[in-house]
Amino acid sequence: MQNVAVDKLRNVALVSHGGTGKTSLAEAMLFATGATTRLGKVEEGNTASDYEPEEIKRRGSIQTSVVPCEHRDHKINLLDTPGYVEFIGEVYSALRAADAVIVPVSAPSGVEVGTEITWKLMDERGLPRIIFINRMDRENADFYQCLESVQQRLGKQCVAIQLPIGAEADFTGVVSLLDPDAIPSDLKAQADEHLDKLMEAVAEADDALADKYLDEGTLSREELTDGLKQAILSGSVVPVLAGAATLEIGVKELLDAIVDLLPSPTDMPRVEAQHNGSTESLETSEDGPLVAQIFKTTADPFVGKLSYFRVFSGVFKGNGEVWNADKEHSERIGHVFVPRGKNQDTVDAIGAGDIGAVPKLTTTTTGDTLGQKDNGYTVAPISFPNPTYSVAIHPKSKSDLDKMSSSLARLVEEDPSLRIHRDPDTAETVLEGMGDVHVDVTAERMRRKFGIDPEVTLPKVPYRETIATKTNTEYKHKKQSGGHGQYGHVMITLEPLPSGSGFVFDNKVTGGTVPKEYIPAVEKGVSKSLPEGVLAGYPIVDLKVTLYDGSYHAVDSSGMSFEIAGGMALKQGMEKAHPILLEPILRAIINVPDAFTGEVVGDLNSKRAHIAGMFPGDGLTEIEATVPQSEMRRYAAELRALTQGRGYFTVEFSSYQPVPEQAQQRIVEEAKKEHEAVKA
């Protein structure tokens, strides 16, 4: 089915906590609709959507896969997303392409942290959704207990529209509350109870239905079905279904619900785009101007770059040209594909509302808008979360240095939740991600895709050095060995400056004791010595140096002599002025469930943090604190362990502050050992 009317399209993301059976559910839907001829299993590494070697090894998704299927003359584009929170950047991408979400929840476990986190993203985007209580065949599976967990964690708008027949080993099927005639007699009492709750929830979303329900105490089957679809679209109701993906129970009913209850692209609010300085709402129609957005990019050294796009308006045709309005660059289009996991089917065009892929775009990256040069529409770029975990990454040999830089650039293009930069203070290449697993997977991809085996370490902390007291010092550089010698004599004052002031050089020489032509050389000598302090070799900051006196030799003095004298005077003066180490301090905003606040605050206190404020609200406490950067290098993993994965945080640079004396001694000793090791 290549060409489908836009009202028969369903773009549905599978999003929830890891281990709830998203990939197994996608596999069951593909098999049930004939999109695949065998039912793959995650444990065997042969599913359609988990095909990367890292996914097969870890038995879990680490990237979003697009796997379409067809059901009742409708095309359903399934976007199978990772459940592990460190790969949440893939969820951000998928939700930009989706019109609705299926949220699998494991019946034995109930709602878990990954589902809670991604649920907030769905709320922000106003996406309709269905909850699928999966794994009803597993030990300790309890539909009603799980439903209670769903309502407590995700909201009372989550109401059952199905009931299970049996549980655990006795689970044999599901019945629909929308078809009362099919409900077995032994489930009649429970069905009546949940049907009343469903009618009440649907009626609350529609004034006319509310009046009818209050007057008559019931709704007709047609009223309930039509009202339910509108309530789902508005977010007033989230229907809850049940099943067991690996046994293919409840899968057909879920497919029916996707077709009957979830919106097509035309049912969703129009996408807003910028055009000639104004905002316009785009109708999802093939008759409109071409506007498509890249929501995902994959990079492979052999296959090349493959860009996945969602068409918001118009038709994306192969064998032509498109205009990248963000980069203001034309792109040549060859083949256009319908993605099917790791495979692609070549088509002539992708219509409005649909999802496709195109290879070998040169300048286009994730978030860019493609269209026609004469209209230049742009859609808002995809916002990705800021990284919370950093490592220093080094090639094992100099020959790998250039290859490492290019491969990292390709991987960041593939995963925009990664960041890469060169730290000028430590001369390290720093890779930032969402956690240690995220970074580990990136390193594995470097080895597999580009043949580079990097060394990964914690990044160095960019300490600084300054002085605590004002002091005067002098240095005389004198070297005479017959003939033209060297002579430069300077007297300088060193004084500390407020944090963030940098370096200031002042000249107060009078009477020509240091000739004017040599004063720039003194400043140059001092400046050249600033990058390496006397304590541990860290850069010197927040310092004022004043040249106030000196002497010269009419024959032996030179710019070089005064440059040497200036540099040596600085080092000598630093020793006398009580040098101290400064460390970078980060401003951290940490959000944790109320139950874990005490543990998190206690941990922060152990990290020399200063708690600036605590702001409770809606079950979460926001903690604002300033913390030394050296204490935060593993915090992503530590906070996850402290809060059962429910805490999250952001950091930004705040200031440099003096290091406590005990810690300073340890840092200086470590720096000296490192310098000795380098010399050896």
Secondary structure as GFF3:
##gff-version 3
##sequence-region A 1 680
A	DSSP	three_ten_helix	6	8	.	.	.	ID=ss1
A	DSSP	beta_strand	9	14	.	.	.	ID=ss2
A	DSSP	alpha_helix	22	32	.	.	.	ID=ss3
A	DSSP	three_ten_helix	42	44	.	.	.	ID=ss4
A	DSSP	alpha_helix	53	58	.	.	.	ID=ss5
A	DSSP	beta_strand	65	71	.	.	.	ID=ss6
A	DSSP	beta_strand	74	80	.	.	.	ID=ss7
A	DSSP	three_ten_helix	85	87	.	.	.	ID=ss8
A	DSSP	alpha_helix	88	97	.	.	.	ID=ss9
A	DSSP	beta_strand	100	106	.	.	.	ID=ss10
A	DSSP	alpha_helix	113	125	.	.	.	ID=ss11
A	DSSP	beta_strand	129	134	.	.	.	ID=ss12
A	DSSP	alpha_helix	143	154	.	.	.	ID=ss13
A	DSSP	beta_strand	158	160	.	.	.	ID=ss14
A	DSSP	beta_strand	162	165	.	.	.	ID=ss15
A	DSSP	three_ten_helix	168	170	.	.	.	ID=ss16
A	DSSP	beta_strand	173	176	.	.	.	ID=ss17
A	DSSP	three_ten_helix	180	182	.	.	.	ID=ss18
A	DSSP	three_ten_helix	185	187	.	.	.	ID=ss19
A	DSSP	alpha_helix	188	204	.	.	.	ID=ss20
A	DSSP	alpha_helix	207	216	.	.	.	ID=ss21
A	DSSP	alpha_helix	221	234	.	.	.	ID=ss22
A	DSSP	beta_strand	238	242	.	.	.	ID=ss23
A	DSSP	three_ten_helix	245	247	.	.	.	ID=ss24
A	DSSP	alpha_helix	251	261	.	.	.	ID=ss25
A	DSSP	three_ten_helix	265	267	.	.	.	ID=ss26
A	DSSP	beta_strand	271	275	.	.	.	ID=ss27
A	DSSP	beta_strand	278	282	.	.	.	ID=ss28
A	DSSP	beta_strand	291	300	.	.	.	ID=ss29
A	DSSP	beta_strand	304	313	.	.	.	ID=ss30
A	DSSP	beta_strand	316	317	.	.	.	ID=ss31
A	DSSP	beta_strand	320	324	.	.	.	ID=ss32
A	DSSP	beta_strand	329	333	.	.	.	ID=ss33
A	DSSP	beta_strand	336	340	.	.	.	ID=ss34
A	DSSP	beta_strand	343	347	.	.	.	ID=ss35
A	DSSP	beta_strand	349	350	.	.	.	ID=ss36
A	DSSP	beta_strand	355	359	.	.	.	ID=ss37
A	DSSP	beta_strand	369	371	.	.	.	ID=ss38
A	DSSP	beta_strand	378	379	.	.	.	ID=ss39
A	DSSP	beta_strand	389	394	.	.	.	ID=ss40
A	DSSP	three_ten_helix	398	400	.	.	.	ID=ss41
A	DSSP	alpha_helix	401	414	.	.	.	ID=ss42
A	DSSP	beta_strand	419	423	.	.	.	ID=ss43
A	DSSP	beta_strand	428	433	.	.	.	ID=ss44
A	DSSP	alpha_helix	436	450	.	.	.	ID=ss45
A	DSSP	beta_strand	455	457	.	.	.	ID=ss46
A	DSSP	beta_strand	464	467	.	.	.	ID=ss47
A	DSSP	beta_strand	471	479	.	.	.	ID=ss48
A	DSSP	beta_strand	486	496	.	.	.	ID=ss49
A	DSSP	beta_strand	503	507	.	.	.	ID=ss50
A	DSSP	three_ten_helix	516	518	.	.	.	ID=ss51
A	DSSP	alpha_helix	519	529	.	.	.	ID=ss52
A	DSSP	beta_strand	543	551	.	.	.	ID=ss53
A	DSSP	alpha_helix	559	576	.	.	.	ID=ss54
A	DSSP	beta_strand	579	593	.	.	.	ID=ss55
A	DSSP	three_ten_helix	594	596	.	.	.	ID=ss56
A	DSSP	alpha_helix	597	606	.	.	.	ID=ss57
A	DSSP	beta_strand	610	617	.	.	.	ID=ss58
A	DSSP	beta_strand	620	628	.	.	.	ID=ss59
A	DSSP	three_ten_helix	629	631	.	.	.	ID=ss60
A	DSSP	alpha_helix	635	642	.	.	.	ID=ss61
A	DSSP	beta_strand	648	658	.	.	.	ID=ss62
A	DSSP	alpha_helix	661	679	.	.	.	ID=ss63
###
